[in-house]
Amino acid sequence: MAVTEPNRPTGQRPGEASREATIGTTYRDSTPSWPPVPTSAGRPNVVFLVLDDIGFSSLGSYGSEIATPTMDELAARGVQFTNFHATALCSPTRACLLTGRNHHAVGMAYLSHVDDGYPGYRGRVGHDCATLAEMLVAGGYNTMAVGKWHLAPMDQTTAAGPYDQWPLGRGFERYYGFMEALTDHYYPELYHDNHQTTAPRTPEDGYHLTADLVDKSCEFLRDQTSIAPEKPFFLYLAFGATHTPFQAPAEFVERYRGAYDEGWDVIRERRYRRQLETGVIPPGTALPPRNDDVRPWDELTADERRLAARFQEVYAGFLEHTDAQIGRLLSYLDELGRLDDTIVVLLGDNGASQEGGEHGVLNTTHYENGRLPSLAENLARIEEIDGRTTHVNYPLGWAQAANTPLRRYKQNTHAGGIRTSMIMSLPNRMGAGERRSGFQHVTDIVPTVLDLIGIEAPRTYRGVPQRALDGVSMRAVLDDASAATSERTQYFETDGHRAIWRDGWKAVAWHRRGADFDTDRWELYHAAEDFSEAEDLAAAMPGKLRELVDTWWREARRNNVLPLDDRGFAERANANFRPHSPKDRHRFVYLDGVQHIPTAAAPPVAGRSVQISARIVRPDRSADGVLIAHGSVNSGYCLMVEDGRLVYDYNYYGDHKILRSSVPVPLGASEVAVRFIKDTDSSAGTATLLIGGNEAGHLRLDETFEHFVAFQGLDIGGDRLSPVRADADGPFDFSGRLEQVVVDLLDPATGRPYEPRD
């Protein structure tokens, strides 16, 4: 089939002219008419496959030893890009990918958790920037999103909405997946269309999120093909892999036992040599020295090596498992007879993650609270690294290896943060098995797809004038590998890190959080000749550097990059709540049966004094269960009645501090509570249980979460996903009557609830 056909007005069938119905006295002397409907019959399908935190070299076709046969085959039948750039974070890249515009320009400078109160930092995609789904559904496509969304303001992902930034509010007709930055792959926080749902199976029955996402994708494709086979579809499938938490079926992890005992320096060098041999990187590309925060492998102790190797084994198994699931999807498309009529785009959203720190983490909350674990803490739980009781991320050395041969990581605007893998497979096998080395940016994908399928980006959408696309169609370089790329300027900014690429030159500034931006040192690279950014020319060519830095400032002003903001995630998420945010209050009242509350909409209890109370009725002595639970197996808190006693379980990174009441909870109606009074000069404090207003036990907590409790949210009346409480067996729903749970943030001056606001 041809990839393109002439563009037709939206709503008009081929060969059909619009006409009005004629209305007579009866149907016998009347002529019917139907409103025209959009059609794209004959146009190719479109599939986007998005990998998370993958790093430039992690796929086999990009130099890795990890088995990724499906994705390697996709590269063999498609076009592999070796100079493709995204942004340095997930939400911004997804905003660029789905709109064809720059991330600050659409309002997604940072993560969708954060609204700084400035146009570029809204944490949402403006309606003046239609998504590809909105463009295609208006042109007659069926549209489906599966997997990670992370584009809706996270405090708006409750049952109260608003829903205009959920997938169904941005052009997708079907959705199944998770809204957060990450989720547990065995106990995910799932959404189906515009409502929450639960996983179809338990981990004991073999459940894993990645497989579930592919199952649901196949279900959507089966339904669409059965009912409207003449219509093309757009499937956007964004995996949780390989973002933390690394979680993979045991058989995949076992395949890599011992594979990384040689260490990250050997693996990095080996990948670099393979990249040179296979042409992934240009001849003469230098391998830069280690990043300054990575220790040489041969200087690590035996325990450090043993621990670090285990993290990478799990990562490799996680990636191979994902590849196998992509294989199932593509095989099903082939079985349906639709693979050869489908544009497939596979890409990574940013570089490999630095968030595991020196030793790796067994709990992602460590990073958000600025408290990375010690070697001893990790060694004590080494056998849990590939289990279900940890949310792991690997040490910095493996992130550096994943980005071979590039410098730095996710969040940074050096190449290690923004140059990613990207493969495009086309219906007529255009460029099959070839590589393209010219500069491309994630904003180029939307204009390329529109060009290939013959649909124009609308100038207005639903009455809203549209911002012009920032990306450039790649069709010319897909047609001809020797086609010259047009002159191009592309800025980058994430978390205060800045860069500008212009016609083969790049200036980049790494920023230290909290430092004056004027003190940042800009580096200069001739990117067209220096693939790995190994030779800094700033001192030798100050004029060229000044020209590029001036260009960055012009692009920053044009794209709403200013004001620069380098505050960390937790500080920004807690600094300014959006107007009408469900978090912008001091008292939270939850009724029994309320839906799961995502963590971004849950009471911000970290780092402050709080009282949690519940009105309950225990009809008999067996009436036990969870009253409130916030978090997961890794971190959080739970208040429950267990064996007739009131119990507070404070799960501090898997270390459970448990307070049990000195007296039983009475039968009948009562009010129970836990009050935590934080010390004024530290995160420590004292928890007190209250039954009927009377104190029933105290517990000193020497450490508590300073900024962030958990990525998993809050349940009332049960502990229903990854369990917060110790030795959990099932959700432990409260079997009495739970009337309400109230969370009061306490005034630090008085230790009492705040006075009601006017």
C-alpha positions in Angstrom: 0.0 0.0 0.0 1.0 3.6 -0.4 2.0 5.4 2.7 0.2 8.6 1.8 -2.9 9.5 -0.1 -4.4 12.9 -0.8 -5.7 14.8 2.2 -9.5 15.1 2.2 -11.7 17.5 4.2 -12.4 16.0 7.6 -15.9 14.5 7.6 -16.2 13.7 3.9 -16.2 10.2 2.4 -14.3 9.5 -0.8 -16.4 10.6 -3.8 -19.2 11.9 -1.5 -20.6 15.4 -1.8 -22.4 17.0 1.1 -26.1 17.4 0.6 -29.1 18.4 2.7 -32.1 16.2 3.4 -35.4 17.1 1.7 -38.4 17.0 4.1 -41.8 16.1 2.7 -45.0 15.1 4.4 -44.0 11.5 4.8 -40.9 9.4 4.1 -42.3 8.6 0.7 -41.8 12.1 -0.6 -38.6 12.9 1.4 -35.0 12.3 0.7 -32.8 11.3 3.6 -29.2 12.5 4.3 -26.6 11.7 6.9 -23.9 14.0 8.3 -20.6 13.2 6.8 -18.2 11.3 9.0 -14.4 11.4 9.0 -12.7 8.6 7.1 -9.1 7.5 6.8 -9.8 4.2 5.0 -6.6 3.0 3.3 -4.2 5.0 5.5 -1.7 3.1 7.6 -2.1 2.3 11.3 0.3 3.9 13.8 1.8 2.3 16.8 4.1 4.1 19.3 6.1 1.9 21.7 7.7 4.0 24.5 10.4 2.6 26.8 11.2 4.4 30.1 14.7 5.4 31.3 16.2 3.0 28.8 19.5 4.6 28.1 21.2 4.9 24.6 23.0 1.5 24.6 20.6 -0.9 26.3 19.1 -2.5 23.3 21.0 -5.2 21.4 20.9 -3.1 18.2 22.5 -0.2 20.0 25.4 -2.3 21.4 24.1 -4.2 24.4 24.6 -7.8 25.5 21.0 -7.9 26.8 18.8 -10.1 24.7 16.3 -7.9 22.8 15.5 -9.9 19.7 12.1 -8.4 19.0 13.4 -4.8 19.1 16.5 -5.7 17.1 14.3 -7.3 14.4 12.3 -4.1 14.4 15.5 -2.2 13.7 16.4 -4.7 10.9 13.1 -4.2 9.2 13.0 -0.5 9.9 15.2 2.6 10.2 17.4 2.9 13.2 18.2 6.5 14.4 21.5 7.1 16.2 21.3 10.8 16.7 17.8 11.1 18.1 17.1 13.4 21.0 14.3 13.6 23.6 14.1 15.7 26.7 15.7 14.6 30.0 12.5 13.6 31.8 9.5 11.5 31.1 6.5 13.9 31.2 8.2 16.5 29.0 9.2 13.9 26.4 5.7 12.5 26.3 4.3 16.0 25.8 6.6 16.6 22.9 6.0 13.1 21.4 2.2 13.5 21.4 2.0 17.1 20.3 5.0 17.8 18.0 5.8 20.9 20.1 8.5 21.8 22.6 7.7 20.9 26.2 7.8 24.3 27.8 5.7 25.7 25.0 2.9 23.2 25.8 3.2 23.8 29.5 5.1 20.6 30.5 8.6 21.9 31.6 8.8 19.4 34.4 6.7 16.5 35.8 2.9 16.6 35.7 2.9 16.6 39.5 4.0 20.3 39.5 2.4 23.6 38.6 4.8 26.3 39.4 2.3 29.0 38.4 4.1 30.0 35.2 3.0 29.3 31.5 5.8 26.8 30.8 5.4 25.0 34.1 1.7 24.1 34.3 2.2 20.3 34.5 -0.5 19.9 31.7 -0.6 20.2 28.0 -2.5 23.3 26.8 -5.6 22.8 24.6 -3.9 25.1 22.0 -1.6 22.1 21.4 -3.7 19.2 20.1 -2.3 15.8 20.6 -1.7 13.4 17.7 -4.6 11.4 19.0 -6.9 14.4 18.7 -5.7 15.0 15.2 -6.2 11.4 14.1 -9.5 10.7 15.7 -10.8 13.8 13.9 -9.5 12.3 10.7 -11.2 9.0 11.1 -8.8 6.9 13.2 -9.6 4.8 16.2 -7.3 5.8 19.0 -6.1 3.8 22.0 -3.7 4.5 24.8 -2.2 1.8 27.0 0.3 2.1 29.9 2.0 5.0 31.5 0.3 8.4 31.0 2.0 10.9 33.3 0.5 13.9 31.4 -2.4 14.8 33.7 -2.0 16.9 36.7 -1.5 14.2 39.3 -3.7 15.7 41.9 -6.5 15.6 39.3 -6.4 11.8 38.8 -9.0 11.1 41.4 -12.6 10.1 40.9 -13.5 13.9 41.1 -11.4 14.7 38.1 -11.4 17.0 36.2 -10.9 14.7 33.3 -9.8 17.0 30.4 -6.2 15.9 30.7 -6.8 12.2 31.1 -6.2 10.2 27.9 -9.9 10.2 27.0 -9.9 14.0 27.3 -6.9 14.3 24.9 -8.2 12.3 21.9 -7.9 8.7 22.9 -11.1 6.7 22.7 -9.9 3.9 25.0 -7.4 3.8 27.8 -5.9 1.2 30.2 -2.9 1.8 32.3 -1.4 3.9 35.1 -1.3 7.7 35.5 1.7 8.1 37.8 5.4 8.3 37.0 5.8 4.7 38.1 3.8 1.9 39.6 4.4 -1.6 41.2 4.4 -4.2 38.4 2.7 -6.7 40.6 0.2 -4.4 42.4 -0.4 -1.6 40.0 -2.6 1.5 40.4 -4.7 0.9 37.3 -7.2 3.0 35.3 -9.6 1.8 32.6 -11.0 4.6 30.4 -12.1 7.2 33.0 -12.3 5.1 36.1 -10.0 3.1 38.4 -9.9 -0.6 38.1 -8.0 -3.6 39.6 -5.6 -6.0 38.0 -7.3 -9.1 36.5 -5.1 -11.6 38.4 -2.8 -11.7 41.5 0.9 -12.1 41.5 0.4 -15.6 42.8 -1.5 -16.3 39.6 1.4 -15.0 37.5 0.3 -11.4 37.1 2.8 -8.9 35.7 1.9 -5.4 34.5 3.9 -5.5 31.3 2.2 -8.6 30.1 -1.2 -7.2 31.2 -0.6 -4.0 29.1 0.1 -6.1 26.0 -2.9 -8.3 26.8 -5.1 -5.2 26.9 -3.5 -3.7 23.7 -4.3 -7.0 21.9 -7.9 -6.8 23.2 -8.3 -3.3 21.9 -6.9 -4.3 18.6 -9.1 -7.4 18.4 -12.2 -5.4 19.0 -11.3 -2.7 16.6 -10.4 -5.1 13.8 -13.5 -7.2 14.4 -15.9 -4.2 14.3 -14.3 -1.6 12.0 -11.5 -3.3 10.0 -11.7 -0.6 7.3 -10.6 2.0 9.9 -6.9 2.6 10.7 -5.9 2.8 14.4 -3.4 4.7 16.5 -2.1 2.7 19.5 0.1 4.5 22.0 1.7 1.9 24.3 3.9 3.3 27.0 5.6 0.7 29.2 6.5 1.1 32.9 9.8 -0.7 32.0 12.5 0.0 32.5 11.8 2.8 35.0 12.2 1.9 38.6 10.9 -0.4 40.1 12.8 -3.1 38.3 10.5 -6.1 38.6 10.7 -9.1 36.4 9.6 -12.8 36.5 12.3 -14.9 38.1 13.1 -17.0 35.0 14.1 -13.8 33.2 16.4 -12.6 36.0 18.0 -16.1 36.3 19.2 -15.9 32.8 21.7 -13.1 33.8 23.1 -14.6 37.0 26.8 -13.9 37.0 26.6 -12.0 33.7 27.7 -8.7 35.3 30.3 -9.9 37.7 33.0 -8.3 35.5 31.5 -4.9 36.4 30.3 -1.7 34.7 33.7 -0.7 33.4 34.1 -3.9 31.4 30.5 -3.8 30.2 30.8 -0.2 29.1 34.0 -0.8 27.2 32.5 -3.9 25.5 29.4 -2.0 24.4 31.5 0.9 23.1 33.6 -1.6 21.0 30.5 -3.2 19.7 29.0 0.1 18.8 32.1 1.0 16.8 32.2 -2.4 15.0 28.5 -2.3 14.0 28.4 1.4 13.0 26.1 2.6 15.8 28.6 5.3 16.6 30.9 7.0 14.1 34.5 5.9 13.6 36.8 7.8 15.9 34.2 8.4 18.6 36.0 8.7 21.9 34.9 6.9 25.1 34.9 9.8 27.7 36.3 9.2 31.2 33.9 7.9 33.8 31.4 10.4 35.1 32.8 12.1 38.1 30.4 10.3 40.5 31.2 6.8 39.3 33.9 4.8 41.1 36.1 2.4 39.2 34.8 -1.2 39.5 38.2 -2.5 40.6 38.1 -0.1 43.6 34.9 -1.6 44.9 34.9 -4.1 47.8 33.7 -7.6 47.2 30.4 -6.8 48.9 29.9 -3.7 46.8 30.5 -5.7 43.6 28.2 -8.5 44.6 25.5 -6.0 45.4 25.9 -3.9 42.3 25.9 -7.0 40.0 22.6 -8.1 41.4 20.9 -4.8 40.5 22.0 -5.1 36.9 20.9 -8.7 36.6 17.4 -7.6 37.5 17.5 -4.7 35.1 18.6 -7.0 32.2 15.8 -9.5 33.0 13.3 -6.7 33.2 14.3 -5.4 29.7 14.3 -8.9 28.1 10.9 -9.6 29.6 9.6 -6.4 28.0 11.1 -7.3 24.7 9.2 -10.7 24.8 5.9 -8.8 25.5 6.6 -6.5 22.5 7.1 -9.6 20.5 3.7 -10.9 21.5 2.1 -7.6 20.4 3.8 -7.5 17.0 3.0 -11.2 16.4 -0.7 -10.5 17.2 -0.7 -7.6 14.7 0.8 -9.9 12.1 -1.9 -12.6 13.0 -4.6 -9.9 12.4 -3.0 -9.2 9.0 -2.3 -5.6 10.0 1.4 -5.4 10.8 2.4 -4.7 7.2 0.0 -1.7 7.1 1.4 -0.2 10.3 3.9 2.5 11.1 5.7 1.4 14.3 7.8 3.9 16.3 9.8 2.6 19.2 11.8 5.0 21.4 13.2 5.7 24.8 12.0 8.7 26.6 15.3 9.9 28.2 18.6 8.6 29.3 19.3 6.0 32.0 18.4 7.0 35.6 20.9 8.4 38.1 18.4 8.1 40.9 19.8 5.0 42.4 22.8 6.8 43.7 26.1 5.2 44.6 24.9 1.8 45.9 21.4 1.5 44.3 18.2 1.7 46.1 15.6 -0.9 47.2 13.0 1.8 47.6 12.4 4.7 45.2 11.1 6.9 48.1 14.7 7.1 49.3 15.6 9.3 46.4 12.6 11.6 46.7 13.4 12.2 50.4 17.1 12.8 49.7 18.1 9.9 51.8 20.0 7.3 49.9 20.7 4.0 51.7 24.0 2.8 52.9 25.9 -0.2 51.6 25.0 -2.1 54.8 21.3 -1.4 54.5 21.3 -2.7 51.0 23.4 -5.8 51.8 21.0 -6.7 54.5 18.2 -7.1 51.9 20.2 -8.3 48.9 18.0 -11.4 48.4 15.0 -9.1 48.0 16.4 -7.1 45.1 14.6 -9.3 42.5 11.6 -10.0 44.6 8.2 -8.3 45.2 9.1 -6.6 48.4 11.4 -3.9 46.9 11.3 -1.1 44.3 14.8 -1.1 43.1 16.9 1.2 40.9 20.5 0.4 40.0 23.7 2.2 41.0 25.2 5.1 39.0 27.8 2.9 37.4 25.2 0.9 35.6 23.3 4.0 34.5 26.6 5.2 33.0 27.0 1.9 31.1 23.4 2.1 29.8 24.2 5.5 28.3 27.5 4.3 26.6 29.3 6.2 25.2 27.6 9.3 26.4 28.2 11.5 29.5 25.8 12.0 32.4 22.2 10.8 32.9 18.5 11.3 32.9 17.7 14.8 34.2 20.9 16.2 32.6 21.1 17.9 29.2 24.4 16.3 28.3 24.0 13.6 25.7 23.5 10.8 28.3 20.3 12.5 29.4 18.7 13.4 26.0 20.1 11.1 23.2 18.0 8.0 23.1 17.3 5.0 21.0 14.6 5.4 18.3 13.4 2.9 15.6 10.8 3.5 12.9 9.4 0.7 10.9 7.3 1.6 7.8 4.6 -0.3 5.8 6.5 -0.3 2.5 9.8 -1.1 4.2 11.2 2.3 3.4 14.8 2.3 4.5 14.7 -1.2 5.8 17.8 -2.1 7.8 19.4 1.3 7.4 20.6 3.8 9.9 20.2 7.6 10.0 22.8 9.7 11.9 21.4 13.2 11.4 20.1 15.2 14.3 16.4 14.5 15.1 14.2 15.5 18.0 11.2 13.9 19.6 9.0 16.8 18.3 9.8 15.5 14.8 7.7 12.4 15.2 4.2 14.0 14.9 5.0 15.9 11.8 6.6 12.8 10.3 3.6 10.6 11.0 1.2 13.3 9.6 3.3 13.6 6.5 3.4 9.9 6.0 -0.3 9.4 6.4 -1.4 12.5 4.6 -3.2 14.5 7.3 -2.5 18.1 8.1 -2.1 19.5 11.6 -5.2 21.6 12.3 -5.0 25.4 12.6 -7.9 25.3 15.1 -9.2 22.4 17.1 -12.6 22.5 18.7 -12.6 26.2 18.3 -9.2 26.8 19.9 -6.4 28.3 17.7 -3.5 25.9 17.6 0.2 26.6 18.2 2.4 25.7 15.2 4.3 22.5 15.3 8.0 22.9 16.4 9.1 19.6 14.9 10.2 18.9 11.3 9.1 15.9 9.2 11.7 13.3 8.8 10.3 12.0 5.6 13.1 13.2 3.4 15.7 11.4 5.5 13.5 8.3 5.6 13.4 8.3 1.8 17.1 9.0 1.3 19.9 8.4 3.8 22.0 11.0 2.0 19.4 13.7 2.3 20.7 16.7 4.1 19.0 17.7 7.3 17.7 21.2 7.3 19.4 23.9 9.4 18.1 23.4 12.9 18.1 25.0 16.3 16.9 23.0 19.3 17.1 24.1 22.9 17.0 21.8 26.0 16.2 22.6 29.7 15.4 20.3 32.6 15.8 21.0 36.3 18.1 24.0 35.5 20.4 22.0 33.2 20.5 23.7 29.8 21.7 23.0 26.3 21.4 24.3 22.7 22.0 22.4 19.5 22.5 24.4 16.4 23.7 23.2 13.0 26.1 20.6 14.4 27.3 22.6 17.4 26.2 22.2 21.0 26.6 24.2 24.1 25.6 22.6 27.4 25.6 23.7 31.1 25.3 21.3 34.0 23.7 23.0 37.0 24.1 22.4 40.7 20.8 22.6 42.5 20.6 25.8 44.5 23.5 27.5 42.8 23.3 30.8 41.0 22.5 30.2 37.4 25.1 32.8 36.4 27.8 30.7 37.9 27.0 27.7 35.6 29.9 26.8 33.3 28.9 26.4 29.7 30.8 23.7 27.6 31.1 23.7 23.8 31.1 20.7 21.6 31.3 20.3 17.8 28.6 17.6 17.9 28.8 16.8 14.2 32.4 15.6 14.8 32.3 14.7 18.5 29.5 12.2 19.0 30.2 11.5 22.7 30.9 15.1 23.7 34.5 14.2 24.7 36.3 17.5 23.7 35.2 20.7 25.3 36.1 23.6 23.0 34.7 26.4 25.2 38.1 27.9 26.0 39.3 27.6 22.4 36.2 29.1 20.8 34.7 31.7 23.2 33.0 33.5 20.3 31.1 30.4 19.1 30.1 29.6 22.7 28.7 33.1 23.2 26.8 32.8 20.0 25.1 29.6 21.1 24.4 30.8 24.7 22.8 33.9 23.3 20.7 31.6 21.0 19.6 29.6 24.0 18.3 32.7 25.8 16.3 33.7 22.7 14.8 30.2 22.4 14.1 30.1 26.1 12.1 33.3 25.9 10.2 32.2 22.8 9.3 28.8 24.4 8.2 29.9 27.9 11.3 28.4 29.5 11.7 31.2 32.0 11.7 31.6 34.9 14.3 28.9 35.5 13.5 26.6 38.4 15.9 24.1 40.0 13.9 23.1 43.0 13.7 19.3 43.6 10.6 17.2 43.0 9.3 17.1 46.6 9.9 20.8 47.2 8.1 21.8 44.0 5.2 19.5 44.4 4.6 20.7 48.0 5.4 24.4 47.4 2.4 25.7 45.5 -0.8 23.7 45.1 -3.0 24.4 42.1 -6.2 26.4 42.9 -8.9 23.9 44.0 -6.3 21.1 44.4 -7.6 18.4 46.7 -4.4 18.7 48.7 -4.8 22.4 49.4 -6.5 22.1 52.7 -5.8 21.2 56.3 -8.6 18.7 56.9 -9.4 15.6 54.8 -12.6 13.7 55.4 -13.0 10.3 53.7 -16.2 8.2 53.7 -16.0 4.4 53.7 -16.0 3.1 50.2 -14.2 6.0 48.6 -12.1 5.1 45.7 -8.3 4.7 46.0 -6.7 8.2 46.3 -3.5 8.6 44.3 -0.6 9.8 46.3 -0.5 13.2 44.6 -4.0 13.9 46.0 -3.5 12.3 49.4 -2.9 14.4 52.5 0.6 15.8 52.5 1.6 14.4 55.9 5.3 14.0 55.4 7.4 16.4 57.4 4.6 17.6 59.7 2.5 16.9 62.7 -0.8 15.1 61.9 -3.8 13.4 63.5 -5.7 10.6 61.8 -9.0 9.7 63.4 -11.8 7.2 62.5 -15.4 6.7 63.7 -16.1 3.0 63.8 -18.6 0.5 65.1 -17.3 -3.0 66.2 -20.4 -5.2 66.4 -18.4 -8.1 67.8 -14.9 -9.1 68.8 -14.0 -10.3 65.3 -14.5 -6.8 63.8 -11.0 -6.1 62.8 -9.2 -4.6 59.7 -7.5 -1.7 58.1 -9.0 1.8 58.6 -6.5 3.7 56.4 -3.4 2.7 54.5 -1.1 5.0 52.5 1.9 3.6 50.6 3.3 0.2 49.6 5.5 -2.6 50.8 8.4 -0.1 50.7 7.1 2.9 52.6 4.0 4.4 54.2 1.7 4.0 57.2 -1.3 2.1 58.3 -3.9 2.5 61.1 -5.9 -0.7 61.8 -7.7 -2.8 64.4 -5.9 -6.1 64.8 -6.9 -8.7 67.3 -9.1 -6.1 69.0 -6.3 -3.6 69.5 -5.6 -0.4 67.7 -2.4 -0.7 65.7 -0.3 2.0 64.0 2.3 0.6 61.6 4.8 3.1 60.4 6.7 1.5 57.4 9.9 3.4 57.2 11.6 2.1 54.0 10.6 -1.5 55.0 11.5 -1.1 58.6 8.2 -1.3 60.5 7.8 0.7 63.6 4.6 -0.8 65.3 2.6 0.7 68.1 -0.2 -1.4 69.6 -2.8 0.0 72.0 -2.5 -0.9 75.7 -6.3 -1.5 75.9 -8.7 -3.1 73.4 -10.9 -1.1 71.1 -14.4 -1.3 72.7 -17.4 -3.0 71.1 -20.0 -0.7 69.6 -19.3 2.8 68.5 -16.1 4.6 69.2 -13.6 7.0 67.9 -10.0 6.0 67.5 -7.0 8.0 66.4 -3.2 8.3 66.1 -1.6 11.6 66.7 2.0 12.3 65.5 3.7 15.4 66.9 6.9 16.2 65.0 9.9 17.7 66.8 10.6 21.3 65.8 14.2 20.7 64.8 14.2 17.3 63.0 11.9 14.8 61.3 11.7 12.8 64.6 8.6 12.8 66.8 6.2 10.9 68.9 3.1 8.9 67.9 0.2 8.5 70.3 -2.8 6.2 70.0 -6.1 7.5 71.2 -9.3 5.5 72.0 -12.3 7.5 72.9 -10.0 10.5 73.4 -7.9 8.7 76.0 -4.2 7.9 75.4 -3.5 4.3 74.8 0.1 4.1 73.9 3.2 6.1 72.7 5.9 5.4 70.2 9.0 7.4 69.6 9.9 7.7 65.9 13.5 8.7 65.5 13.1 9.2 61.7 10.1 9.9 59.5 9.6 10.9 55.9 10.6 14.5 55.4 9.0 15.2 52.0 7.4 12.2 50.4 5.5 9.2 51.8 5.2 6.9 48.7 4.3 6.7 45.0 1.4 4.4 45.8 -1.7 6.1 47.1 -4.2 5.8 49.9 -7.0 3.3 50.7 -9.8 3.7 53.2 -11.1 0.6 54.9 -8.4 -1.8 53.5 -4.8 -2.2 52.3 -5.6 -3.3 48.8 -2.6 -3.0 46.6 1.1 -3.5 47.5 0.6 -3.9 51.2 1.9 -1.2 53.6 1.6 -3.2 56.8 4.0 -5.9 58.0 3.4 -9.5 57.3 0.4 -8.7 55.2 -2.0 -11.4 54.0 -4.6 -9.9 51.7 -6.2 -6.5 51.9 -7.6 -7.0 55.5 -10.7 -4.9 54.9 -12.3 -3.6 58.0 -15.2 -5.9 58.9 -17.1 -3.6 61.2 -18.7 -0.4 60.2 -16.4 2.5 59.2 -18.3 5.8 59.1 -15.4 8.1 58.2 -11.7 8.7 58.5 -10.4 12.3 59.1 -6.8 13.4 58.5 -6.0 16.7 60.2 -2.7 18.5 59.5 -1.8 20.1 62.8 -0.7 23.6 63.5 3.0 23.3 64.5 2.6 26.2 66.9 -0.2 24.6 68.9 -0.2 20.9 68.0 -3.9 21.2 67.3 -6.0 21.2 64.2 -6.1 24.4 62.3 -9.0 26.7 62.6 -11.5 26.4 59.7 -10.7 28.7 56.8 -13.1 31.5 56.0 
